Amino acid sequence: QVQLVESGGGLVQAGGSLRLSCAASGTAASIHPMNWFRQPPGKQREWIADITTAGRPSYADSVKGRFTISRDNAKKTGYLQMNNLKPEDSGVYYCNLGGFLWGRGTQVTVSS
């Protein structure tokens, strides 16, 4: 059974950086694309980035140039490096594996 656990969230000032991790258990973790979503307070969950098994990334326009998604298949871990954070980046960040498995999320709060 594959499970996902996010970590690395926290409180940061605008302009700061955070690095989120998504650790996957289970042997099937490396064969699926990995996605990151976020849910701002009072809003719907939105897709922000994904990465294929071969390491090709895609980004939502709102984070392009500031966020970098990566993965280490040997460690079964995905990462989201977030730079130049803005207050509107605040929310709960979720990783998703293959479109079907979700982690429980990690809170990111960016103060102005």
Backbone as CSV, one residue per row, in Angstrom:
resi,resn,N_x,N_y,N_z,CA_x,CA_y,CA_z,C_x,C_y,C_z
1,GLN,0.858,-1.190,0.000,0.000,0.000,0.000,0.895,1.242,0.000
2,VAL,0.618,2.166,-0.942,1.415,3.380,-1.050,0.785,4.475,-0.204
3,GLN,1.602,5.149,0.559,1.148,6.293,1.343,2.072,7.477,1.067
4,LEU,1.520,8.681,1.171,2.277,9.901,0.955,2.265,10.734,2.223
5,VAL,3.420,11.288,2.580,3.509,12.152,3.758,4.264,13.407,3.366
6,GLU,3.583,14.548,3.473,4.212,15.829,3.175,4.865,16.400,4.421
7,SER,5.898,17.192,4.219,6.553,17.887,5.320,7.223,19.143,4.775
8,GLY,7.636,20.013,5.686,8.387,21.197,5.289,7.600,22.495,5.303
9,GLY,6.321,22.410,5.590,5.533,23.639,5.656,5.885,24.460,6.884
10,GLY,5.335,25.661,6.940,5.592,26.515,8.083,5.213,27.945,7.807
11,LEU,5.669,28.822,8.676,5.408,30.259,8.564,6.660,30.950,8.064
12,VAL,6.498,31.769,7.038,7.642,32.459,6.450,7.199,33.855,6.035
13,GLN,8.118,34.788,6.036,7.802,36.139,5.579,7.802,36.200,4.059
14,ALA,7.072,37.145,3.539,7.059,37.348,2.088,8.484,37.541,1.581
15,GLY,8.760,36.894,0.467,10.101,36.919,-0.104,10.973,35.771,0.340
16,GLY,10.505,35.034,1.327,11.271,33.908,1.842,11.077,32.651,1.032
17,SER,11.664,31.566,1.533,11.647,30.283,0.831,11.277,29.147,1.775
18,LEU,10.695,28.135,1.198,10.428,26.877,1.887,10.661,25.739,0.912
19,ARG,11.001,24.598,1.455,11.138,23.394,0.625,10.230,22.323,1.195
20,LEU,9.256,21.937,0.427,8.342,20.876,0.825,8.865,19.537,0.329
21,SER,8.602,18.515,1.108,8.947,17.152,0.717,7.702,16.298,0.730
22,CYS,7.703,15.288,-0.102,6.608,14.325,-0.158,7.236,12.940,-0.213
23,ALA,7.180,12.243,0.898,7.777,10.920,0.993,6.730,9.861,0.709
24,ALA,7.061,8.975,-0.212,6.132,7.928,-0.610,6.644,6.576,-0.154
25,SER,5.766,5.811,0.436,6.121,4.441,0.797,5.523,3.513,-0.246
26,GLY,6.073,2.328,-0.357,5.523,1.401,-1.325,6.352,1.332,-2.585
27,THR,6.445,0.176,-3.178,7.344,-0.029,-4.314,6.857,0.631,-5.586
28,ALA,5.587,0.988,-5.661,5.049,1.560,-6.896,5.229,3.060,-6.985
29,ALA,5.820,3.670,-5.984,5.841,5.126,-5.929,6.592,5.757,-7.085
30,SER,7.634,5.121,-7.602,8.488,5.753,-8.603,7.942,5.660,-10.019
31,ILE,6.843,4.962,-10.218,6.355,4.752,-11.580,5.189,5.652,-11.941
32,HIS,4.905,6.603,-11.099,3.776,7.490,-11.353,4.226,8.940,-11.366
33,PRO,3.547,9.776,-12.154,3.809,11.213,-12.061,3.437,11.722,-10.678
34,MET,4.117,12.781,-10.262,3.813,13.375,-8.971,3.334,14.800,-9.182
35,ASN,2.308,15.155,-8.443,1.713,16.487,-8.538,1.759,17.188,-7.191
36,TRP,1.766,18.488,-7.246,1.548,19.310,-6.056,0.321,20.185,-6.300
37,PHE,-0.523,20.222,-5.295,-1.703,21.074,-5.288,-1.643,21.949,-4.035
38,ARG,-2.438,22.988,-4.041,-2.598,23.777,-2.819,-4.047,24.227,-2.697
39,GLN,-4.436,24.469,-1.462,-5.788,24.951,-1.193,-5.702,26.178,-0.302
40,PRO,-5.865,27.359,-0.903,-5.857,28.581,-0.094,-7.077,28.620,0.813
41,PRO,-7.032,29.391,1.871,-8.180,29.475,2.784,-9.445,29.918,2.054
42,GLY,-10.505,29.154,2.209,-11.781,29.506,1.613,-11.883,29.297,0.117
43,LYS,-10.877,28.664,-0.477,-10.884,28.460,-1.923,-10.741,26.991,-2.269
44,GLN,-10.931,26.708,-3.544,-10.818,25.316,-3.985,-9.351,24.915,-4.139
45,ARG,-9.133,23.621,-4.081,-7.811,23.089,-4.298,-7.406,23.339,-5.746
46,GLU,-6.156,23.743,-5.949,-5.682,24.045,-7.295,-4.353,23.342,-7.565
47,TRP,-4.197,22.929,-8.806,-2.954,22.307,-9.231,-1.886,23.385,-9.400
48,ILE,-0.660,23.104,-8.963,0.392,24.078,-9.142,1.612,23.526,-9.881
49,ALA,1.860,22.223,-9.806,3.032,21.692,-10.495,2.930,20.185,-10.593
50,ASP,3.586,19.629,-11.609,3.717,18.185,-11.671,5.047,17.821,-12.298
51,ILE,5.412,16.568,-12.136,6.672,16.085,-12.692,6.473,14.647,-13.137
52,THR,6.922,14.349,-14.336,6.778,12.990,-14.853,7.799,12.060,-14.209
53,THR,7.660,10.776,-14.481,8.622,9.824,-13.949,10.020,10.072,-14.514
54,ALA,10.080,10.681,-15.692,11.371,11.000,-16.311,11.923,12.333,-15.842
55,GLY,11.157,13.047,-15.015,11.658,14.299,-14.461,11.280,15.547,-15.216
56,ARG,10.316,15.482,-16.112,9.900,16.667,-16.847,8.851,17.432,-16.045
57,PRO,9.103,18.690,-15.716,8.180,19.456,-14.880,7.192,20.304,-15.686
58,SER,6.099,20.617,-15.050,5.141,21.593,-15.562,4.666,22.430,-14.389
59,TYR,4.298,23.691,-14.673,3.927,24.608,-13.600,2.705,25.434,-13.973
60,ALA,1.930,25.761,-12.965,0.881,26.747,-13.156,1.533,28.124,-13.318
61,ASP,0.865,28.996,-14.048,1.430,30.322,-14.284,1.695,31.076,-12.979
62,SER,0.881,30.816,-11.975,0.990,31.555,-10.716,2.292,31.272,-9.967
63,VAL,2.940,30.158,-10.276,4.165,29.799,-9.546,5.375,29.679,-10.461
64,LYS,5.167,29.767,-11.754,6.259,29.589,-12.709,7.352,30.620,-12.455
65,GLY,8.583,30.146,-12.410,9.720,31.031,-12.159,10.064,31.192,-10.695
66,ARG,9.167,30.771,-9.811,9.420,30.873,-8.369,9.507,29.508,-7.693
67,PHE,8.754,28.548,-8.184,8.721,27.201,-7.606,9.449,26.226,-8.523
68,THR,10.087,25.232,-7.907,10.749,24.177,-8.663,10.357,22.834,-8.088
69,ILE,9.813,21.990,-8.950,9.445,20.643,-8.544,10.549,19.678,-8.948
70,SER,10.798,18.690,-8.117,11.808,17.686,-8.431,11.432,16.387,-7.738
71,ARG,12.132,15.352,-8.079,11.880,14.069,-7.438,13.168,13.259,-7.408
72,ASP,13.253,12.413,-6.418,14.357,11.468,-6.289,13.725,10.092,-6.222
73,ASN,13.712,9.396,-7.348,13.020,8.110,-7.400,13.662,7.079,-6.480
74,ALA,14.961,7.157,-6.305,15.637,6.202,-5.418,15.173,6.373,-3.979
75,LYS,14.898,7.609,-3.598,14.423,7.897,-2.245,12.909,7.904,-2.161
76,LYS,12.236,7.760,-3.313,10.773,7.785,-3.348,10.247,9.081,-2.731
77,THR,10.880,10.154,-3.071,10.535,11.434,-2.470,10.451,12.507,-3.543
78,GLY,9.424,13.333,-3.425,9.288,14.485,-4.284,9.499,15.746,-3.481
79,TYR,9.859,16.813,-4.201,10.166,18.067,-3.538,9.498,19.226,-4.267
80,LEU,9.226,20.254,-3.504,8.754,21.501,-4.094,9.525,22.636,-3.424
81,GLN,10.479,23.186,-4.155,11.241,24.326,-3.671,10.462,25.588,-4.013
82,MET,10.158,26.379,-3.008,9.334,27.566,-3.194,10.149,28.793,-2.792
83,ASN,10.412,29.645,-3.752,11.184,30.856,-3.522,10.325,32.094,-3.761
84,ASN,10.770,33.206,-3.227,10.059,34.479,-3.391,8.575,34.314,-3.067
85,LEU,8.322,33.747,-1.916,6.947,33.462,-1.526,6.151,34.736,-1.306
86,LYS,4.871,34.658,-1.634,3.947,35.773,-1.507,2.811,35.390,-0.567
87,PRO,2.157,36.351,0.055,1.033,36.011,0.937,-0.035,35.163,0.240
88,GLU,-0.233,35.383,-1.041,-1.245,34.591,-1.768,-0.809,33.145,-2.006
89,ASP,0.411,32.804,-1.653,0.844,31.409,-1.720,0.421,30.620,-0.479
90,SER,-0.145,31.282,0.493,-0.561,30.606,1.726,-1.651,29.585,1.444
91,GLY,-1.598,28.495,2.197,-2.610,27.457,2.052,-2.066,26.125,2.498
92,VAL,-2.878,25.110,2.331,-2.443,23.747,2.610,-1.938,23.139,1.297
93,TYR,-0.752,22.625,1.346,-0.116,22.046,0.166,-0.190,20.525,0.241
94,TYR,-0.638,19.941,-0.860,-0.824,18.497,-0.938,0.017,17.924,-2.065
95,CYS,0.607,16.790,-1.847,1.184,16.071,-2.975,0.218,14.967,-3.391
96,ASN,0.334,14.628,-4.640,-0.567,13.652,-5.238,0.262,12.763,-6.145
97,LEU,-0.005,11.474,-6.080,0.749,10.521,-6.878,-0.177,9.902,-7.914
98,GLY,0.182,10.074,-9.162,-0.548,9.422,-10.237,-1.987,9.859,-10.399
99,GLY,-2.363,10.911,-9.732,-3.725,11.396,-9.824,-4.703,10.680,-8.930
100,PHE,-4.236,9.695,-8.169,-5.178,8.908,-7.373,-4.845,8.833,-5.895
101,LEU,-3.654,9.191,-5.479,-3.268,9.067,-4.074,-2.868,10.435,-3.543
102,TRP,-3.435,10.779,-2.377,-3.186,12.087,-1.777,-2.509,11.946,-0.427
103,GLY,-1.638,12.919,-0.134,-1.157,13.052,1.217,-2.135,13.862,2.044
104,ARG,-1.805,14.065,3.321,-2.714,14.799,4.201,-2.477,16.292,4.166
105,GLY,-1.393,16.711,3.562,-1.141,18.133,3.397,-0.226,18.709,4.456
106,THR,0.379,19.838,4.107,1.218,20.588,5.029,0.893,22.076,4.864
107,GLN,0.794,22.770,5.980,0.363,24.169,5.964,1.527,25.095,5.638
108,VAL,1.275,26.006,4.720,2.232,27.064,4.385,1.550,28.405,4.644
109,THR,2.183,29.229,5.450,1.647,30.560,5.730,2.722,31.594,5.428
110,VAL,2.386,32.526,4.562,3.322,33.579,4.171,2.793,34.906,4.703
111,SER,3.549,35.525,5.576,3.126,36.792,6.153,3.654,37.955,5.323
112,SER,2.886,39.026,5.308,3.290,40.196,4.520,4.153,41.142,5.327
